[in-house]
Amino acid sequence: MRFSSILSLFFGSAVLAHGTANYKTLQTSQDGATLTVTINNKASNVNLMSEIVIIELDHLVTSLQNDTSVKVVLFKSGNPNFFSAHFDLIQRPGNNVFFNVTELPQATIAVVEGPARGLANEFIFSCDMRFASKKAVFGNFEVSLGGHPGTGGALYMAKLIGRARAFEYLLSGKDIDSHTAEKYGWINQAFESSKELAKYVKDLSSRISLFPIEAIASNKASVNSITRPTKEELAFEAHEYEKLISIPSNQQLIGKFFKLTKNETDVKVELNLGEEVPKLYQ
């Protein structure tokens, strides 16, 4: 089934405004010109980025493209332990939603507490800015499954932290803590407490919201023109993902991953995934 057909099953043939959609995994609230989007996949105790999360993000992003009432979009998690553990490996949706996030005229800010790995890390890379508490950890562990990030993870990482450090984290699949991530340029800033994080993001979003949406969009377009991976580069990464995931030995590794994580439900393992994935080779 085509992605557009799946989308219409959830929301009908017409694209609804973000405030009227009956989302299952997203909650939205608007304060002035700032829209807060809370990702809360209640079907997953580790807040997996499942197919329905991606579908609903795609719908939301589409609804925001011409919404001049919103100047800043904050993305945060409704899960107390995870921003989002990673992609749901049982499902493999594919579309351009993350690239479309970068195309939004609004400023987009990821507010991260808890792990954001794999596809979740690639999602926050697509946001304009990333702020985190000390609870946050980041990583792309796909190499441990014989794979490749697939949605811009390698491309964005190299642009943000440099070639050598990108190799260090991509080829080891290890985690990076929030303060080191700030030092390397992975994120904008790390805060000691949730309160400090929330205050800074609120002050920043309130300030940005004062200014004309046209100016915000124009400045974003200039920065994107020299920092964002092209669609062709992203297509190459997606191709590598699909090529590698189809290799039988890698399918066996994914099976071991499901066993290790108890089908992506073991909170303790998922919290410490960077340390756990080498066990796939024992």
Backbone bond lengths (Angstrom), bond angles and torsions (degrees), N, CA, C in turn:
res aa  C-N    CA-C-N  psi(-1)  N-CA   C-N-CA  omega(-1)  CA-C   N-CA-C  phi
1 M - - - 1.469 - - 1.523 110.01 -
2 R 1.319 116.79 134.85 1.457 120.99 179.67 1.526 109.97 -67.38
3 F 1.359 116.01 151.13 1.470 121.05 -178.62 1.515 110.73 -58.69
4 S 1.347 117.45 -40.91 1.462 120.46 -179.03 1.529 111.52 -62.73
5 S 1.353 116.28 -32.86 1.451 120.27 178.58 1.517 110.83 -69.65
6 I 1.351 116.19 -41.71 1.462 120.29 177.15 1.521 109.61 -60.94
7 L 1.338 116.75 -43.16 1.462 121.45 -179.59 1.518 111.04 -58.62
8 S 1.346 116.51 -42.27 1.458 119.41 -177.42 1.525 111.86 -68.09
9 L 1.344 117.15 -28.17 1.452 119.93 177.00 1.523 111.40 -62.93
10 F 1.326 116.22 -36.09 1.460 120.88 -178.53 1.522 111.99 -80.97
11 F 1.342 117.05 -38.47 1.457 119.37 -169.27 1.530 114.44 -123.54
12 G 1.318 118.40 3.81 1.444 120.33 -178.48 1.513 111.50 83.16
13 S 1.313 116.95 179.80 1.456 120.79 -175.61 1.512 112.89 -73.45
14 A 1.324 117.71 -27.13 1.463 120.82 -179.98 1.514 110.13 -91.48
15 V 1.320 116.44 144.61 1.460 121.50 174.88 1.519 108.90 -83.80
16 L 1.318 116.42 118.67 1.452 121.25 -175.78 1.513 111.14 -87.18
17 A 1.310 117.37 160.56 1.460 121.27 173.63 1.525 108.91 -66.90
18 H 1.347 116.48 152.37 1.463 119.79 -174.79 1.512 112.50 -60.27
19 G 1.308 117.22 -29.33 1.454 119.44 -177.24 1.525 114.05 -77.11
20 T 1.326 118.41 -13.76 1.460 120.76 -176.00 1.514 112.96 -109.61
21 A 1.317 118.25 -5.39 1.458 120.48 -178.36 1.523 110.64 -72.63
22 N 1.331 114.85 143.44 1.460 120.46 179.49 1.530 108.71 -92.92
23 Y 1.325 116.35 73.83 1.456 120.73 -177.24 1.524 110.94 -72.81
24 K 1.321 115.27 147.13 1.457 121.81 176.65 1.525 111.88 -99.70
25 T 1.332 117.40 -27.25 1.470 120.73 -174.58 1.523 113.48 -120.92
26 L 1.320 117.38 -1.35 1.462 121.82 179.35 1.523 109.62 -124.50
27 Q 1.331 115.09 140.95 1.463 120.36 169.16 1.525 107.63 -120.06
28 T 1.313 116.77 135.45 1.461 120.65 -179.33 1.513 110.42 -121.43
29 S 1.327 115.84 143.55 1.464 121.58 173.60 1.518 107.78 -146.17
30 Q 1.318 116.23 140.65 1.458 120.82 -177.25 1.513 110.70 -118.37
31 D 1.338 115.03 129.59 1.463 123.06 176.73 1.518 106.99 -123.19
32 G 1.325 116.13 103.84 1.456 119.47 -173.94 1.518 109.64 64.44
33 A 1.331 116.20 -125.29 1.466 120.72 -179.01 1.521 112.45 -98.74
34 T 1.332 117.07 12.51 1.466 121.41 178.82 1.524 110.26 -108.15
35 L 1.314 116.15 123.58 1.454 122.58 176.77 1.527 108.53 -103.70
36 T 1.322 117.12 125.16 1.463 122.16 175.64 1.518 108.93 -102.15
37 V 1.331 115.48 125.63 1.460 122.46 179.43 1.524 107.79 -113.14
38 T 1.315 116.35 117.24 1.465 121.54 -179.71 1.519 108.92 -103.52
39 I 1.330 115.82 118.94 1.463 121.61 178.04 1.524 107.56 -86.35
40 N 1.317 116.39 117.99 1.462 120.61 -175.15 1.527 109.21 -144.30
41 N 1.322 114.89 84.79 1.465 121.65 179.01 1.526 107.97 -83.16
42 K 1.310 116.51 91.24 1.465 121.48 -174.28 1.524 112.25 -68.92
43 A 1.329 116.66 -14.86 1.467 119.78 176.72 1.525 111.54 -75.96
44 S 1.327 117.06 -9.29 1.464 121.76 -178.25 1.517 110.08 -128.63
45 N 1.338 116.97 126.55 1.468 119.42 -179.73 1.521 112.55 -76.10
46 V 1.353 117.21 -5.21 1.466 120.96 175.69 1.533 111.05 -116.76
47 N 1.338 115.80 14.26 1.469 122.68 175.18 1.528 112.16 57.29
48 L 1.331 116.00 49.84 1.459 120.47 179.78 1.522 111.42 -60.21
49 M 1.333 116.28 146.56 1.461 121.90 171.35 1.528 107.35 -83.18
50 S 1.309 115.27 84.47 1.460 121.27 -177.10 1.527 110.34 -84.17
51 E 1.316 114.71 178.49 1.460 120.33 -179.97 1.522 111.79 -58.11
52 I 1.329 116.85 -42.93 1.466 118.83 -177.87 1.529 111.06 -68.24
53 V 1.333 118.22 -33.87 1.469 119.98 175.83 1.527 109.81 -60.63
54 I 1.326 116.42 -45.48 1.465 120.23 -179.86 1.526 111.08 -64.51
55 I 1.327 116.25 -41.91 1.474 120.55 178.24 1.527 110.88 -59.92
56 E 1.327 115.62 -44.78 1.458 118.82 -177.78 1.527 111.94 -72.09
57 L 1.321 117.42 -34.96 1.468 119.31 173.68 1.517 110.50 -62.45
58 D 1.322 116.58 -40.61 1.461 120.37 179.21 1.525 110.62 -61.67
59 H 1.313 116.41 -43.33 1.465 120.39 178.34 1.519 111.02 -63.33
60 L 1.329 116.24 -44.29 1.460 120.72 -179.69 1.525 111.40 -61.41
61 V 1.323 115.78 -46.91 1.466 120.40 -178.77 1.528 110.13 -61.90
62 T 1.322 116.95 -40.84 1.467 120.23 177.67 1.525 110.75 -60.98
63 S 1.331 116.56 -41.36 1.465 120.02 -178.10 1.525 112.41 -68.89
64 L 1.341 116.82 -23.13 1.462 120.50 -177.51 1.532 113.68 -87.29
65 Q 1.304 117.41 -13.11 1.464 119.80 -171.25 1.523 113.53 -59.45
66 N 1.321 116.34 -33.24 1.465 119.91 -179.22 1.529 112.05 -120.35
67 D 1.320 116.12 23.45 1.468 120.72 -177.95 1.528 109.63 -94.60
68 T 1.300 116.74 100.43 1.463 120.85 -177.60 1.527 113.06 -81.84
69 S 1.335 116.86 -4.10 1.467 119.19 177.44 1.528 111.63 -79.24
70 V 1.323 116.86 -14.71 1.460 122.35 -179.06 1.520 109.74 -112.26
71 K 1.326 116.72 129.05 1.465 121.60 178.82 1.528 112.45 -114.83
72 V 1.327 116.52 -21.77 1.459 121.56 179.38 1.523 108.32 -136.38
73 V 1.342 115.91 136.60 1.461 121.28 176.34 1.525 108.57 -120.91
74 L 1.330 116.35 121.42 1.461 122.18 177.39 1.517 108.64 -101.60
75 F 1.329 116.97 130.68 1.460 121.81 175.13 1.524 108.53 -111.44
76 K 1.329 116.14 123.26 1.459 120.34 178.07 1.522 109.00 -139.07
77 S 1.332 116.40 179.06 1.455 121.32 -177.30 1.518 111.13 -109.15
78 G 1.345 115.72 147.74 1.445 121.31 172.66 1.513 112.87 -96.32
79 N 1.340 116.65 2.17 1.462 121.76 179.71 1.525 109.09 -93.55
80 P 1.324 119.74 131.62 1.467 120.52 -175.75 1.519 114.81 -70.02
81 N 1.338 117.78 -17.58 1.462 120.71 -175.32 1.525 115.05 -111.36
82 F 1.328 117.06 -22.46 1.460 121.37 -173.76 1.524 110.83 -133.17
83 F 1.348 115.96 140.78 1.460 117.46 161.66 1.527 106.36 -68.18
84 S 1.307 116.00 -60.41 1.466 123.45 168.25 1.513 106.30 -165.17
85 A 1.334 116.35 127.09 1.465 119.77 -173.67 1.522 111.24 -58.58
86 H 1.318 116.35 -48.35 1.467 123.01 -178.54 1.518 107.44 172.34
87 F 1.308 116.05 -168.16 1.452 122.80 176.58 1.521 109.68 -72.96
88 D 1.319 116.84 148.65 1.453 120.96 172.05 1.519 107.59 -76.64
89 L 1.333 116.50 107.29 1.467 121.04 -173.93 1.520 113.01 -69.02
90 I 1.332 116.95 -14.15 1.461 119.55 176.76 1.526 110.20 -72.36
91 Q 1.313 116.80 -28.03 1.461 122.76 -178.44 1.522 108.72 -115.97
92 R 1.323 117.51 147.04 1.453 119.48 -178.44 1.529 110.78 -136.41
93 P 1.329 118.21 69.66 1.465 119.16 176.95 1.514 110.81 -70.73
94 G 1.306 116.35 150.61 1.456 119.65 177.43 1.521 110.70 -139.57
95 N 1.310 117.37 125.42 1.456 120.92 175.64 1.519 107.38 -164.22
96 N 1.313 116.65 -175.79 1.465 121.42 -174.03 1.519 113.04 -97.81
97 V 1.333 118.37 23.01 1.464 119.75 -171.80 1.527 112.15 -60.47
98 F 1.333 119.17 -38.17 1.458 119.80 -177.85 1.523 110.84 -69.45
99 F 1.322 117.04 -39.77 1.466 119.13 175.19 1.524 109.71 -62.84
100 N 1.322 116.67 -38.69 1.465 120.31 179.50 1.521 111.96 -66.16
101 V 1.336 117.28 -28.78 1.464 120.14 173.83 1.529 109.67 -60.10
102 T 1.323 116.69 -42.43 1.472 120.14 -179.80 1.516 112.00 -66.74
103 E 1.329 117.10 -23.15 1.465 122.07 -178.21 1.524 113.18 -83.78
104 L 1.321 117.22 -10.97 1.467 119.21 -177.83 1.528 111.10 -60.14
105 P 1.328 117.90 143.27 1.472 119.67 176.15 1.519 112.45 -71.75
106 Q 1.339 116.49 -21.61 1.459 120.52 -179.26 1.538 110.75 -78.64
107 A 1.325 115.18 155.20 1.461 120.32 169.75 1.525 107.84 -74.04
108 T 1.341 117.14 133.23 1.458 121.48 -179.50 1.527 109.52 -115.74
109 I 1.327 115.51 133.23 1.462 121.51 -175.09 1.526 109.13 -131.48
110 A 1.332 116.38 125.06 1.460 121.49 173.31 1.527 108.87 -90.77
111 V 1.323 116.34 127.88 1.459 123.09 179.22 1.528 106.29 -111.39
112 V 1.333 116.72 107.25 1.462 120.41 -164.61 1.526 112.01 -113.27
113 E 1.329 114.49 123.84 1.459 121.78 170.13 1.524 107.06 -133.24
114 G 1.324 116.70 123.36 1.452 120.97 -175.20 1.516 111.14 94.31
115 P 1.334 117.10 175.98 1.460 121.11 -176.73 1.528 113.76 -63.26
116 A 1.327 115.08 141.34 1.466 123.29 170.68 1.521 105.84 -136.03
117 R 1.319 115.99 96.43 1.463 120.68 -175.24 1.524 110.94 -120.71
118 G 1.320 115.37 164.11 1.449 119.88 175.11 1.517 111.70 58.40
119 L 1.327 115.75 -128.47 1.462 120.37 -178.12 1.521 111.98 -61.14
120 A 1.337 117.30 -32.17 1.467 120.06 178.02 1.522 110.73 -64.15
121 N 1.331 116.82 -39.14 1.463 119.80 176.47 1.518 110.72 -66.73
122 E 1.326 116.89 -38.64 1.464 120.43 177.48 1.530 110.77 -64.99
123 F 1.335 116.27 -35.14 1.460 119.22 176.84 1.524 111.19 -63.50
124 I 1.330 117.30 -47.09 1.466 117.77 -178.58 1.527 111.10 -68.03
125 F 1.346 117.96 -28.23 1.471 120.40 173.32 1.530 110.98 -61.14
126 S 1.330 117.13 -31.86 1.470 120.07 -178.99 1.517 111.96 -76.38
127 C 1.332 117.32 -15.78 1.466 120.47 176.12 1.527 109.78 -76.87
128 D 1.315 116.31 155.43 1.464 120.97 -177.36 1.523 112.11 -68.20
129 M 1.320 116.14 -35.41 1.470 121.29 -176.97 1.518 109.38 -141.61
130 R 1.357 114.66 153.64 1.459 120.99 -178.60 1.528 108.61 -136.91
131 F 1.329 116.45 123.44 1.462 122.31 176.83 1.523 107.69 -126.08
132 A 1.341 116.41 145.32 1.461 119.36 -171.98 1.516 111.66 -144.53
133 S 1.322 115.09 157.65 1.459 121.20 169.99 1.523 108.35 -93.07
134 K 1.333 115.92 174.52 1.465 119.27 -178.77 1.527 111.96 -69.15
135 K 1.343 117.44 -11.98 1.467 121.27 176.85 1.524 112.49 -74.24
136 A 1.317 117.12 -15.85 1.463 120.84 -173.74 1.527 112.04 -77.71
137 V 1.308 115.99 143.25 1.468 123.48 167.35 1.517 107.22 -137.32
138 F 1.313 115.36 154.07 1.456 121.28 -174.53 1.524 109.81 -133.52
139 G 1.318 115.80 158.04 1.450 118.20 175.73 1.518 111.99 171.85
140 N 1.326 114.24 158.61 1.460 122.43 169.48 1.525 107.14 -123.52
141 F 1.327 115.31 104.95 1.458 122.00 -171.89 1.530 112.79 -98.24
142 E 1.341 117.79 10.79 1.458 121.22 -172.21 1.526 113.50 -57.73
143 V 1.337 117.35 -29.81 1.461 119.84 179.88 1.523 110.70 -58.33
144 S 1.327 118.20 -31.50 1.465 121.60 -179.50 1.528 111.75 -67.40
145 L 1.320 116.89 -19.01 1.460 122.36 176.59 1.520 111.18 -101.91
146 G 1.343 115.34 13.85 1.458 120.13 -178.34 1.509 113.04 74.33
147 G 1.334 115.94 21.22 1.455 118.95 -170.61 1.511 115.96 -120.26
148 H 1.312 113.93 -162.84 1.463 125.17 -172.90 1.527 106.37 -139.95
149 P 1.343 120.05 144.10 1.470 119.68 -178.59 1.531 113.82 -49.98
150 G 1.315 118.57 -52.86 1.454 120.43 171.08 1.511 117.38 92.69
151 T 1.345 118.80 -16.67 1.469 120.05 -176.93 1.523 110.65 -131.98
152 G 1.320 116.11 33.18 1.456 120.55 176.15 1.507 115.02 101.53
153 G 1.322 118.48 -0.88 1.457 120.72 -175.84 1.513 114.12 -58.98
154 A 1.322 116.55 -47.38 1.463 120.09 -179.69 1.524 111.35 -67.85
155 L 1.318 116.13 -40.42 1.464 120.72 -177.45 1.521 111.92 -66.95
156 Y 1.329 116.72 -48.98 1.461 119.97 179.27 1.522 111.37 -64.87
157 M 1.342 116.37 -40.06 1.449 119.26 -177.04 1.525 111.27 -61.24
158 A 1.317 116.92 -44.57 1.467 120.25 179.21 1.524 111.66 -62.62
159 K 1.327 116.48 -38.58 1.460 120.06 179.20 1.527 111.91 -68.66
160 L 1.336 116.27 -34.49 1.464 120.45 -175.45 1.525 113.16 -83.04
161 I 1.329 117.66 -43.15 1.468 119.32 -172.37 1.521 113.44 -117.08
162 G 1.341 117.59 -1.28 1.457 120.11 177.57 1.524 112.66 96.42
163 R 1.327 114.72 160.37 1.467 121.86 -173.41 1.529 112.47 -61.79
164 A 1.326 117.68 -51.39 1.460 120.95 -174.07 1.522 111.81 -64.78
165 R 1.342 116.82 -44.18 1.459 119.30 -180.00 1.528 111.62 -70.02
166 A 1.336 116.85 -32.68 1.458 119.28 175.19 1.524 110.07 -61.80
167 F 1.322 117.49 -43.56 1.464 120.23 175.89 1.527 110.86 -60.88
168 E 1.327 116.86 -40.84 1.462 120.50 -179.02 1.531 111.55 -56.74
169 Y 1.317 117.21 -42.79 1.463 120.10 -175.68 1.524 112.90 -90.18
170 L 1.316 117.82 -35.41 1.465 119.79 179.29 1.524 111.85 -69.77
171 L 1.327 117.01 -40.94 1.462 120.20 -174.54 1.518 113.27 -83.98
172 S 1.332 117.28 -15.38 1.463 120.65 175.81 1.524 112.11 -100.24
173 G 1.338 116.77 -23.04 1.451 121.18 -176.61 1.513 113.36 66.27
174 K 1.335 117.08 17.61 1.457 119.13 -176.92 1.526 111.26 -84.77
175 D 1.337 114.72 163.68 1.457 121.24 179.33 1.526 111.12 -80.79
176 I 1.333 114.14 161.55 1.454 121.91 169.57 1.525 107.59 -128.16
177 D 1.333 117.52 131.95 1.469 120.47 179.56 1.523 109.77 -78.06
178 S 1.329 116.05 166.99 1.459 120.30 -171.17 1.528 112.75 -66.81
179 H 1.328 118.52 -37.19 1.465 119.60 -178.29 1.531 111.41 -71.56
180 T 1.331 117.21 -37.87 1.468 119.54 174.75 1.521 109.99 -68.12
181 A 1.325 116.23 -37.91 1.465 120.35 177.56 1.524 111.48 -60.49
182 E 1.328 116.91 -39.06 1.462 120.36 175.48 1.524 110.76 -64.03
183 K 1.313 116.88 -45.80 1.462 122.30 -179.01 1.529 111.47 -58.68
184 Y 1.331 116.67 -38.61 1.467 121.26 -176.29 1.525 113.25 -85.08
185 G 1.351 117.85 -16.62 1.458 120.48 -178.04 1.508 114.01 97.22
186 W 1.324 117.17 7.68 1.467 122.62 176.58 1.524 109.77 -63.77
187 I 1.355 115.23 -41.91 1.463 122.04 176.16 1.526 109.01 -126.41
188 N 1.326 116.18 167.32 1.463 120.30 179.31 1.513 112.43 -72.08
189 Q 1.350 115.39 -49.95 1.462 119.14 -173.31 1.518 110.19 -158.81
190 A 1.340 115.81 144.22 1.461 122.50 175.29 1.522 109.31 -111.92
191 F 1.326 116.10 141.76 1.468 122.15 -177.92 1.523 109.55 -120.70
192 E 1.327 115.17 150.22 1.457 120.45 -178.89 1.525 112.31 -71.17
193 S 1.327 116.93 -31.04 1.463 119.43 -175.61 1.529 111.21 -131.96
194 S 1.320 114.38 158.91 1.466 120.87 175.66 1.527 110.63 -62.99
195 K 1.332 116.09 -36.50 1.459 120.62 -179.60 1.520 111.52 -63.09
196 E 1.330 116.59 -45.43 1.471 120.33 178.41 1.520 110.96 -63.18
197 L 1.332 115.81 -41.95 1.460 121.14 178.39 1.526 110.73 -59.37
198 A 1.335 116.45 -50.25 1.462 120.82 -177.63 1.528 111.81 -61.95
199 K 1.325 116.75 -41.20 1.465 120.13 -179.20 1.522 111.17 -64.75
200 Y 1.325 116.55 -45.43 1.458 118.98 -178.21 1.529 111.14 -63.26
201 V 1.320 115.83 -45.24 1.467 119.47 -178.37 1.520 110.64 -65.23
202 K 1.335 117.36 -39.50 1.466 119.99 178.32 1.530 110.98 -63.32
203 D 1.321 117.03 -44.71 1.469 120.62 179.64 1.527 110.87 -63.60
204 L 1.332 116.14 -42.82 1.465 120.09 -179.45 1.524 111.14 -65.19
205 S 1.338 116.90 -46.79 1.465 119.78 -178.55 1.527 111.29 -65.70
206 S 1.325 116.87 -36.12 1.474 119.96 177.63 1.525 110.88 -64.14
207 R 1.327 116.83 -40.06 1.461 120.54 179.04 1.527 111.06 -66.64
208 I 1.347 116.60 -47.35 1.467 119.58 179.72 1.525 110.35 -60.11
209 S 1.327 116.45 -37.57 1.467 120.78 -176.53 1.516 114.05 -66.03
210 L 1.342 117.29 -14.42 1.459 120.49 177.11 1.520 112.15 -68.75
211 F 1.325 117.04 -25.31 1.457 121.42 -165.58 1.533 112.42 -97.07
212 P 1.345 118.17 157.13 1.468 121.58 -176.70 1.526 112.32 -61.03
213 I 1.322 117.12 138.41 1.455 122.28 -179.84 1.534 111.21 -60.87
214 E 1.342 115.69 -32.54 1.474 119.09 179.93 1.532 110.83 -64.11
215 A 1.335 116.43 -37.94 1.461 120.27 179.66 1.526 110.66 -70.96
216 I 1.325 116.51 -38.92 1.466 120.30 177.01 1.525 110.02 -60.92
217 A 1.325 116.25 -48.44 1.462 121.01 -178.57 1.525 111.90 -63.54
218 S 1.317 116.81 -39.19 1.469 121.00 -178.78 1.529 111.21 -66.23
219 N 1.326 116.43 -45.03 1.467 119.68 177.91 1.532 111.34 -63.38
220 K 1.328 116.13 -39.47 1.468 119.89 177.22 1.519 111.45 -61.12
221 A 1.327 116.77 -42.62 1.461 120.64 -178.03 1.522 111.53 -61.88
222 S 1.322 116.94 -39.39 1.469 120.11 178.94 1.519 111.53 -65.00
223 V 1.338 116.11 -46.35 1.468 119.79 -179.87 1.528 110.52 -65.21
224 N 1.328 116.78 -42.52 1.464 120.38 178.86 1.516 112.62 -60.12
225 S 1.330 116.47 -33.33 1.463 120.01 -175.57 1.524 112.84 -63.73
226 I 1.344 117.09 -22.25 1.470 118.84 -179.14 1.536 113.33 -118.63
227 T 1.336 118.10 -3.52 1.469 119.05 -176.54 1.521 114.28 -122.60
228 R 1.303 118.22 -16.92 1.470 120.64 -173.78 1.522 110.71 -93.80
229 P 1.328 118.30 137.19 1.464 120.08 172.91 1.527 110.64 -58.78
230 T 1.317 116.18 146.63 1.464 120.46 178.00 1.525 110.36 -77.66
231 K 1.316 116.16 164.87 1.459 120.16 176.73 1.524 110.93 -61.29
232 E 1.327 116.72 -35.10 1.465 120.41 179.26 1.528 110.96 -66.33
233 E 1.329 116.87 -40.52 1.460 121.02 177.48 1.523 111.06 -65.81
234 L 1.305 116.49 -41.00 1.459 120.86 178.45 1.524 111.09 -66.52
235 A 1.332 116.74 -35.65 1.469 120.42 177.59 1.531 110.68 -65.20
236 F 1.336 116.88 -37.50 1.463 120.09 176.78 1.523 110.32 -62.27
237 E 1.330 116.74 -44.32 1.458 120.25 -179.48 1.532 110.66 -63.90
238 A 1.318 117.44 -40.62 1.463 121.01 177.85 1.528 110.89 -62.92
239 H 1.339 115.46 -39.81 1.468 120.07 177.80 1.524 111.43 -62.31
240 E 1.325 116.66 -41.56 1.464 120.44 178.76 1.523 110.84 -63.33
241 Y 1.321 116.35 -40.52 1.463 120.29 177.78 1.525 109.99 -59.02
242 E 1.330 116.53 -51.05 1.457 120.43 -177.09 1.529 111.27 -63.92
243 K 1.317 117.28 -38.14 1.466 121.29 -179.57 1.528 110.94 -63.98
244 L 1.324 115.86 -46.10 1.457 119.88 -174.53 1.525 112.78 -75.02
245 I 1.335 116.87 -35.68 1.460 119.36 -176.27 1.524 111.85 -68.74
246 S 1.326 117.06 -20.16 1.468 120.63 -178.36 1.529 113.04 -84.80
247 I 1.333 117.88 -8.55 1.468 121.09 179.84 1.530 108.87 -69.35
248 P 1.331 118.59 128.79 1.479 121.08 -175.57 1.524 114.15 -54.06
249 S 1.330 118.39 -41.64 1.461 120.22 -179.02 1.534 111.24 -65.06
250 N 1.313 116.41 -31.45 1.463 119.61 177.33 1.520 111.53 -74.17
251 Q 1.323 116.47 -33.09 1.461 119.73 173.00 1.528 110.76 -61.97
252 Q 1.334 116.07 -36.07 1.464 119.98 176.44 1.534 110.85 -65.67
253 L 1.322 116.79 -38.67 1.463 120.25 177.30 1.520 111.02 -64.17
254 I 1.314 117.02 -38.66 1.463 120.24 177.77 1.525 109.85 -64.66
255 G 1.326 116.57 -38.55 1.461 120.05 175.31 1.517 111.78 -61.01
256 K 1.328 117.18 -40.59 1.466 121.28 176.24 1.526 110.89 -65.49
257 F 1.319 115.93 -35.46 1.467 120.35 178.35 1.524 111.05 -63.71
258 F 1.334 116.20 -42.82 1.463 119.75 177.36 1.529 110.89 -60.77
259 K 1.322 115.53 -39.29 1.470 119.48 178.93 1.526 110.34 -67.29
260 L 1.329 117.02 -44.36 1.460 121.80 -179.23 1.522 111.33 -60.67
261 T 1.319 116.29 -41.59 1.471 121.45 -175.13 1.528 113.22 -96.41
262 K 1.339 116.37 5.97 1.471 121.26 -177.05 1.533 109.69 53.91
263 N 1.328 113.21 55.53 1.471 120.79 -178.21 1.520 112.33 56.77
264 E 1.345 115.30 44.41 1.460 123.36 173.86 1.534 112.33 64.87
265 T 1.332 116.36 35.56 1.462 120.75 -179.73 1.529 113.05 -123.95
266 D 1.327 118.90 -9.45 1.463 121.30 -176.38 1.526 109.29 -79.95
267 V 1.324 115.97 103.04 1.459 121.01 -174.46 1.526 111.64 -60.82
268 K 1.326 117.54 -43.26 1.464 120.80 -178.61 1.520 111.22 -61.47
269 V 1.321 117.24 -45.77 1.468 120.94 178.98 1.521 110.26 -65.12
270 E 1.320 116.58 -45.07 1.469 119.81 -177.87 1.523 111.66 -65.47
271 L 1.329 117.98 -35.39 1.460 120.00 177.60 1.523 111.67 -63.69
272 N 1.330 116.52 -32.09 1.463 121.76 -176.21 1.524 111.94 -114.61
273 L 1.328 115.99 34.52 1.460 120.82 -170.15 1.525 113.09 -59.95
274 G 1.325 117.17 -36.25 1.461 119.51 179.38 1.522 112.87 -58.23
275 E 1.326 116.05 -33.29 1.467 121.26 178.08 1.523 111.85 -85.41
276 E 1.328 117.77 -22.06 1.453 121.82 -173.11 1.532 114.04 -86.77
277 V 1.341 118.25 -31.85 1.468 119.05 -170.96 1.531 114.78 -63.76
278 P 1.342 121.39 -26.71 1.460 117.93 174.82 1.526 113.55 -59.79
279 K 1.327 117.41 -21.34 1.466 121.07 178.87 1.519 112.27 -64.47
280 L 1.319 117.01 -18.61 1.459 120.40 176.10 1.521 111.94 -62.35
281 Y 1.320 116.60 -18.61 1.468 121.58 -175.94 1.523 112.32 -107.53
282 Q 1.314 117.12 9.52 1.467 120.45 178.17 1.523 111.20 -89.72
